[in-house]
Amino acid sequence: SFRDYKKGSLVRIGRLRIPEYLCVWQGCAGLFLTMFLILMLCMEPILHCLEHNDGFLFTEHCFEGENLLFPYSIMSTGAMLLYFVLLSDLSVFSTRVSAYALVCNRVIPELLLFLLGLAFIVLAFSCAVSALEQDDPDFAGLPLSALQLFKITLGMFSGLHYDMLMDYPALMGAIFMYVTTTVIFMLNLLIAQLNCAYQSTYLDMVGYARLNRGKIVVETMPGVSKRRWESVVQSLNLDQRVEFGEGDIGLSGGIQVWEPASMNVTTVDTIRRFGGSTSPAAQWPEEENAGDEEDGFDRIERLLEKSTKRMTSSKEGKKGSSQGGSSMGQGSSDHKSSSDINSQ
């Protein structure tokens, strides 16, 4: 934060200016982790028991230390959670894991919308149940009613308590309406929202993961020293020519990756070779038959289209002639039968 203030990398939020690194969640998590660690140091029970250790070194069981055990445990719990939240950044080393993490981040807004709607419905029904004339101890007041309704949504409401609701028909009806609204409607709506959000993100999640990795690499580059960067570049041997195949020397500036020969079988050599000088100043030779392959495929495609049209037109002509012949035959047979009747 001091570095951002020195460089002037500040973001204005209203009348307040905050460091730029707090605009990303990793910066906020790091700041809160620092605050938790400072508070843990201030409330460390061992430090408070140094003067009252009763002969035991590094003990936390003294009058001053035991009073701080619970708040110290709260701070340590928050610090551990933040440690593992920041540890999730290591997912960028695997494209698949990084893509899964990005999908989880994409569907979090849908989950928050569900929780907001659930909180509103719980508040509405808890107020309604509290206003109802009933003596059920589980729904005595607004806080208890809200707690029991949350338990019903999460499936933590025991069957014995459901049996107790049978003594209060009006309360049972309200709980039935709540279950229909939340468990049946809201939860299924959440599943549909998550499904749609996942399907819309799934096609591009690998690309997002690669972009995220590239972003981290670009942001990390300014912090790498010149000496270390040069050693990494030299270890890649980019000035050496890479082999296309055994004994087939190719170009420099690449990294060779080995794979089984049966993985990508190619019957046509996709590398076009030209004889002569390899100097960059030399003019690139023209291909004499550059478009022959493409023209050949186009001709074949046009021939197939013409033959398909001819076959379709011939089938239609045969069908029309057969229908016409059958109708003429039927007409002649009808005429013959009528003439026979008249002769009789």
GUNULUM-528928 format. One record per residue (C-alpha): residue in three letters; x, z, y; residue number from 1. Coordinates in steps of 0.2 Angstrom, whole numbers, padded with zeros to 4 digits. Example, Ala and Ser with C-alpha at 12.3 -4.5 7.8 and 13.67 -1.06 7.14 Angstrom:
<nodes>
NODE    r     px     pz     py    k
NODE  Ala   0062   0039  -0022    1
NODE  Ser   0068   0036  -0005    2
</nodes>
This chain:
<nodes>
NODE    r     px     pz     py    k
NODE  Ser   0000   0000   0000    1
NODE  Phe   0014   0004   0012    2
NODE  Arg   0022  -0013   0008    3
NODE  Asp   0005  -0022   0012    4
NODE  Tyr   0004  -0012   0029    5
NODE  Lys   0022  -0018   0033    6
NODE  Lys   0019  -0036   0029    7
NODE  Gly   0002  -0036   0037    8
NODE  Ser  -0008  -0040   0021    9
NODE  Leu  -0024  -0031   0026   10
NODE  Val  -0042  -0035   0023   11
NODE  Arg  -0055  -0030   0035   12
NODE  Ile  -0071  -0022   0029   13
NODE  Gly  -0082  -0018   0044   14
NODE  Arg  -0071  -0008   0055   15
NODE  Leu  -0059  -0002   0041   16
NODE  Arg  -0043  -0011   0036   17
NODE  Ile  -0038  -0009   0018   18
NODE  Pro  -0023  -0016   0009   19
NODE  Glu  -0025  -0032   0000   20
NODE  Tyr  -0021  -0026  -0017   21
NODE  Leu  -0037  -0015  -0017   22
NODE  Cys  -0047  -0031  -0017   23
NODE  Val  -0044  -0033  -0036   24
NODE  Trp  -0049  -0020  -0049   25
NODE  Gln  -0032  -0018  -0056   26
NODE  Gly  -0026  -0011  -0038   27
NODE  Cys  -0041   0001  -0037   28
NODE  Ala  -0038   0007  -0055   29
NODE  Gly  -0020   0010  -0051   30
NODE  Leu  -0024   0019  -0035   31
NODE  Phe  -0037   0031  -0044   32
NODE  Leu  -0024   0034  -0058   33
NODE  Thr  -0011   0039  -0045   34
NODE  Met  -0024   0051  -0037   35
NODE  Phe  -0029   0058  -0054   36
NODE  Leu  -0010   0061  -0058   37
NODE  Ile  -0007   0070  -0042   38
NODE  Leu  -0022   0081  -0044   39
NODE  Met  -0017   0085  -0062   40
NODE  Leu   0000   0090  -0055   41
NODE  Cys  -0008   0102  -0043   42
NODE  Met  -0019   0110  -0056   43
NODE  Glu  -0007   0111  -0070   44
NODE  Pro  -0011   0127  -0079   45
NODE  Ile   0007   0129  -0085   46
NODE  Leu   0014   0129  -0067   47
NODE  His   0001   0142  -0062   48
NODE  Cys   0006   0153  -0077   49
NODE  Leu   0025   0154  -0073   50
NODE  Glu   0024   0170  -0064   51
NODE  His   0011   0178  -0076   52
NODE  Asn   0016   0172  -0093   53
NODE  Asp   0017   0189  -0102   54
NODE  Gly   0034   0184  -0109   55
NODE  Phe   0028   0167  -0116   56
NODE  Leu   0037   0152  -0108   57
NODE  Phe   0026   0137  -0104   58
NODE  Thr   0010   0145  -0108   59
NODE  Glu  -0007   0140  -0100   60
NODE  His  -0017   0155  -0106   61
NODE  Cys  -0017   0167  -0091   62
NODE  Phe  -0030   0172  -0079   63
NODE  Glu  -0025   0159  -0066   64
NODE  Gly  -0022   0145  -0079   65
NODE  Glu  -0038   0147  -0088   66
NODE  Asn  -0048   0146  -0072   67
NODE  Leu  -0041   0128  -0070   68
NODE  Leu  -0042   0122  -0088   69
NODE  Phe  -0059   0114  -0086   70
NODE  Pro  -0056   0104  -0070   71
NODE  Tyr  -0038   0099  -0077   72
NODE  Ser  -0047   0092  -0093   73
NODE  Ile  -0059   0082  -0082   74
NODE  Met  -0044   0074  -0072   75
NODE  Ser  -0034   0071  -0088   76
NODE  Thr  -0050   0062  -0096   77
NODE  Gly  -0051   0051  -0081   78
NODE  Ala  -0032   0047  -0081   79
NODE  Met  -0033   0043  -0100   80
NODE  Leu  -0048   0031  -0097   81
NODE  Leu  -0039   0022  -0082   82
NODE  Tyr  -0023   0020  -0093   83
NODE  Phe  -0032   0011  -0106   84
NODE  Val  -0042   0001  -0093   85
NODE  Leu  -0026  -0005  -0086   86
NODE  Leu  -0019  -0008  -0103   87
NODE  Ser  -0032  -0022  -0106   88
NODE  Asp  -0022  -0033  -0094   89
NODE  Leu  -0010  -0036  -0110   90
NODE  Ser  -0024  -0047  -0117   91
NODE  Val  -0016  -0062  -0107   92
NODE  Phe  -0003  -0063  -0121   93
NODE  Ser  -0016  -0070  -0133   94
NODE  Thr  -0027  -0084  -0127   95
NODE  Arg  -0041  -0079  -0139   96
NODE  Val  -0041  -0061  -0134   97
NODE  Ser  -0040  -0065  -0116   98
NODE  Ala  -0055  -0077  -0118   99
NODE  Tyr  -0065  -0064  -0126  100
NODE  Ala  -0061  -0051  -0112  101
NODE  Leu  -0066  -0064  -0099  102
NODE  Val  -0083  -0067  -0108  103
NODE  Cys  -0086  -0048  -0108  104
NODE  Asn  -0083  -0048  -0089  105
NODE  Arg  -0095  -0062  -0087  106
NODE  Val  -0109  -0054  -0095  107
NODE  Ile  -0107  -0037  -0087  108
NODE  Pro  -0118  -0041  -0072  109
NODE  Glu  -0132  -0045  -0084  110
NODE  Leu  -0130  -0027  -0092  111
NODE  Leu  -0130  -0019  -0075  112
NODE  Leu  -0146  -0028  -0070  113
NODE  Phe  -0154  -0021  -0087  114
NODE  Leu  -0148  -0003  -0082  115
NODE  Leu  -0155  -0005  -0065  116
NODE  Gly  -0172  -0011  -0072  117
NODE  Leu  -0172   0003  -0085  118
NODE  Ala  -0168   0017  -0072  119
NODE  Phe  -0183   0011  -0061  120
NODE  Ile  -0195   0011  -0076  121
NODE  Val  -0188   0028  -0082  122
NODE  Leu  -0191   0035  -0064  123
NODE  Ala  -0208   0028  -0063  124
NODE  Phe  -0214   0034  -0080  125
NODE  Ser  -0206   0051  -0078  126
NODE  Cys  -0215   0054  -0062  127
NODE  Ala  -0231   0048  -0070  128
NODE  Val  -0229   0060  -0085  129
NODE  Ser  -0225   0074  -0073  130
NODE  Ala  -0241   0071  -0064  131
NODE  Leu  -0251   0071  -0080  132
NODE  Glu  -0260   0087  -0086  133
NODE  Gln  -0250   0092  -0102  134
NODE  Asp  -0240   0107  -0109  135
NODE  Asp  -0227   0098  -0119  136
NODE  Pro  -0210   0107  -0116  137
NODE  Asp  -0200   0091  -0118  138
NODE  Phe  -0209   0083  -0103  139
NODE  Ala  -0210   0099  -0092  140
NODE  Gly  -0204   0092  -0075  141
NODE  Leu  -0196   0076  -0068  142
NODE  Pro  -0178   0079  -0075  143
NODE  Leu  -0183   0083  -0093  144
NODE  Ser  -0195   0069  -0093  145
NODE  Ala  -0182   0057  -0088  146
NODE  Leu  -0170   0064  -0101  147
NODE  Gln  -0183   0062  -0115  148
NODE  Leu  -0187   0044  -0109  149
NODE  Phe  -0169   0039  -0110  150
NODE  Lys  -0168   0047  -0127  151
NODE  Ile  -0183   0037  -0133  152
NODE  Thr  -0174   0021  -0126  153
NODE  Leu  -0158   0024  -0135  154
NODE  Gly  -0167   0030  -0151  155
NODE  Met  -0161   0048  -0150  156
NODE  Phe  -0179   0055  -0149  157
NODE  Ser  -0182   0064  -0166  158
NODE  Gly  -0198   0061  -0176  159
NODE  Leu  -0203   0080  -0175  160
NODE  His  -0205   0078  -0156  161
NODE  Tyr  -0216   0062  -0159  162
NODE  Asp  -0227   0073  -0170  163
NODE  Met  -0229   0085  -0156  164
NODE  Leu  -0235   0071  -0145  165
NODE  Met  -0251   0070  -0156  166
NODE  Asp  -0258   0085  -0148  167
NODE  Tyr  -0258   0077  -0131  168
NODE  Pro  -0267   0060  -0132  169
NODE  Ala  -0264   0055  -0114  170
NODE  Leu  -0246   0059  -0115  171
NODE  Met  -0245   0049  -0131  172
NODE  Gly  -0253   0034  -0123  173
NODE  Ala  -0240   0035  -0108  174
NODE  Ile  -0226   0036  -0120  175
NODE  Phe  -0233   0021  -0130  176
NODE  Met  -0234   0010  -0114  177
NODE  Tyr  -0216   0015  -0110  178
NODE  Val  -0209   0011  -0128  179
NODE  Thr  -0218  -0006  -0126  180
NODE  Thr  -0210  -0010  -0109  181
NODE  Thr  -0193  -0004  -0113  182
NODE  Val  -0189  -0005  -0131  183
NODE  Ile  -0199  -0021  -0135  184
NODE  Phe  -0198  -0030  -0119  185
NODE  Met  -0183  -0025  -0109  186
NODE  Leu  -0171  -0024  -0124  187
NODE  Asn  -0176  -0041  -0130  188
NODE  Leu  -0174  -0048  -0113  189
NODE  Leu  -0157  -0041  -0112  190
NODE  Ile  -0152  -0049  -0128  191
NODE  Ala  -0159  -0066  -0122  192
NODE  Gln  -0149  -0064  -0105  193
NODE  Leu  -0133  -0060  -0114  194
NODE  Asn  -0136  -0075  -0126  195
NODE  Cys  -0138  -0087  -0112  196
NODE  Ala  -0124  -0080  -0102  197
NODE  Tyr  -0112  -0081  -0117  198
NODE  Gln  -0117  -0099  -0121  199
NODE  Ser  -0114  -0105  -0103  200
NODE  Thr  -0097  -0097  -0103  201
NODE  Tyr  -0091  -0100  -0121  202
NODE  Leu  -0087  -0118  -0118  203
NODE  Asp  -0075  -0115  -0104  204
NODE  Met  -0069  -0097  -0109  205
NODE  Val  -0052  -0104  -0116  206
NODE  Gly  -0049  -0114  -0100  207
NODE  Tyr  -0053  -0099  -0090  208
NODE  Ala  -0041  -0089  -0101  209
NODE  Arg  -0027  -0101  -0098  210
NODE  Leu  -0030  -0102  -0079  211
NODE  Asn  -0029  -0083  -0079  212
NODE  Arg  -0013  -0083  -0088  213
NODE  Gly  -0006  -0096  -0076  214
NODE  Lys  -0012  -0086  -0061  215
NODE  Ile  -0003  -0070  -0067  216
NODE  Val   0013  -0081  -0070  217
NODE  Val   0012  -0088  -0052  218
NODE  Glu   0009  -0070  -0045  219
NODE  Thr   0024  -0063  -0055  220
NODE  Met   0036  -0077  -0051  221
NODE  Pro   0041  -0070  -0033  222
NODE  Gly   0046  -0054  -0041  223
NODE  Val   0059  -0062  -0053  224
NODE  Ser   0077  -0062  -0047  225
NODE  Lys   0086  -0078  -0045  226
NODE  Arg   0099  -0074  -0058  227
NODE  Arg   0086  -0069  -0071  228
NODE  Trp   0076  -0085  -0068  229
NODE  Glu   0092  -0096  -0070  230
NODE  Ser   0096  -0087  -0086  231
NODE  Val   0079  -0091  -0093  232
NODE  Val   0080  -0109  -0088  233
NODE  Gln   0097  -0111  -0096  234
NODE  Ser   0090  -0103  -0112  235
NODE  Leu   0076  -0117  -0113  236
NODE  Asn   0090  -0131  -0114  237
NODE  Leu   0079  -0142  -0104  238
NODE  Asp   0094  -0154  -0100  239
NODE  Gln   0095  -0158  -0119  240
NODE  Arg   0086  -0173  -0126  241
NODE  Val   0072  -0169  -0138  242
NODE  Glu   0070  -0178  -0154  243
NODE  Phe   0053  -0188  -0157  244
NODE  Gly   0058  -0188  -0176  245
NODE  Glu   0073  -0186  -0187  246
NODE  Gly   0087  -0196  -0178  247
NODE  Asp   0075  -0203  -0165  248
NODE  Ile   0082  -0196  -0149  249
NODE  Gly   0069  -0195  -0135  250
NODE  Leu   0069  -0188  -0117  251
NODE  Ser   0075  -0172  -0109  252
NODE  Gly   0065  -0159  -0100  253
NODE  Gly   0054  -0154  -0114  254
NODE  Ile   0052  -0141  -0127  255
NODE  Gln   0052  -0146  -0146  256
NODE  Val   0038  -0138  -0156  257
NODE  Trp   0039  -0141  -0175  258
NODE  Glu   0023  -0144  -0185  259
NODE  Pro   0019  -0150  -0203  260
NODE  Ala   0019  -0169  -0205  261
NODE  Ser   0001  -0169  -0212  262
NODE  Met  -0006  -0160  -0198  263
NODE  Asn  -0008  -0175  -0186  264
NODE  Val  -0007  -0191  -0196  265
NODE  Thr  -0004  -0206  -0186  266
NODE  Thr  -0003  -0224  -0193  267
NODE  Val   0002  -0232  -0176  268
NODE  Asp   0017  -0227  -0166  269
NODE  Thr   0010  -0222  -0149  270
NODE  Ile   0028  -0222  -0142  271
NODE  Arg   0031  -0239  -0133  272
NODE  Arg   0050  -0243  -0133  273
NODE  Phe   0059  -0256  -0123  274
NODE  Gly   0077  -0262  -0125  275
NODE  Gly   0089  -0263  -0111  276
NODE  Ser   0096  -0251  -0098  277
NODE  Thr   0088  -0233  -0096  278
NODE  Ser   0094  -0232  -0078  279
NODE  Pro   0080  -0225  -0066  280
NODE  Ala   0085  -0239  -0054  281
NODE  Ala   0081  -0253  -0067  282
NODE  Gln   0064  -0262  -0065  283
NODE  Trp   0052  -0257  -0079  284
NODE  Pro   0050  -0272  -0090  285
NODE  Glu   0033  -0280  -0091  286
NODE  Glu   0023  -0281  -0108  287
NODE  Glu   0019  -0298  -0114  288
NODE  Asn   0004  -0293  -0125  289
NODE  Ala  -0001  -0277  -0116  290
NODE  Gly  -0020  -0280  -0116  291
NODE  Asp  -0021  -0289  -0133  292
NODE  Glu  -0027  -0274  -0143  293
NODE  Glu  -0040  -0269  -0130  294
NODE  Asp  -0046  -0287  -0129  295
NODE  Gly  -0047  -0288  -0148  296
NODE  Phe  -0058  -0272  -0148  297
NODE  Asp  -0069  -0279  -0135  298
NODE  Arg  -0072  -0295  -0144  299
NODE  Ile  -0076  -0286  -0160  300
NODE  Glu  -0088  -0275  -0151  301
NODE  Arg  -0097  -0290  -0143  302
NODE  Leu  -0098  -0299  -0160  303
NODE  Leu  -0106  -0284  -0167  304
NODE  Glu  -0119  -0283  -0153  305
NODE  Lys  -0123  -0301  -0155  306
NODE  Ser  -0125  -0300  -0174  307
NODE  Thr  -0136  -0284  -0172  308
NODE  Lys  -0147  -0293  -0160  309
NODE  Arg  -0149  -0308  -0171  310
NODE  Met  -0153  -0297  -0186  311
NODE  Thr  -0166  -0288  -0176  312
NODE  Ser  -0174  -0305  -0169  313
NODE  Ser  -0174  -0313  -0187  314
NODE  Lys  -0183  -0297  -0194  315
NODE  Glu  -0196  -0298  -0180  316
NODE  Gly  -0199  -0316  -0183  317
NODE  Lys  -0201  -0314  -0202  318
NODE  Lys  -0213  -0300  -0199  319
NODE  Gly  -0223  -0310  -0187  320
NODE  Ser  -0224  -0325  -0199  321
NODE  Ser  -0229  -0315  -0214  322
NODE  Gln  -0243  -0306  -0203  323
NODE  Gly  -0249  -0324  -0197  324
NODE  Gly  -0249  -0331  -0215  325
NODE  Ser  -0258  -0316  -0222  326
NODE  Ser  -0271  -0318  -0209  327
NODE  Met  -0273  -0336  -0212  328
NODE  Gly  -0274  -0334  -0230  329
NODE  Gln  -0288  -0321  -0228  330
NODE  Gly  -0297  -0332  -0216  331
NODE  Ser  -0297  -0346  -0228  332
NODE  Ser  -0303  -0335  -0243  333
NODE  Asp  -0317  -0329  -0232  334
NODE  His  -0322  -0347  -0228  335
NODE  Lys  -0321  -0352  -0246  336
NODE  Ser  -0332  -0337  -0251  337
NODE  Ser  -0345  -0341  -0238  338
NODE  Ser  -0346  -0359  -0243  339
NODE  Asp  -0349  -0354  -0261  340
NODE  Ile  -0363  -0343  -0256  341
NODE  Asn  -0371  -0357  -0246  342
NODE  Ser  -0370  -0369  -0261  343
NODE  Gln  -0378  -0357  -0272  344
</nodes>
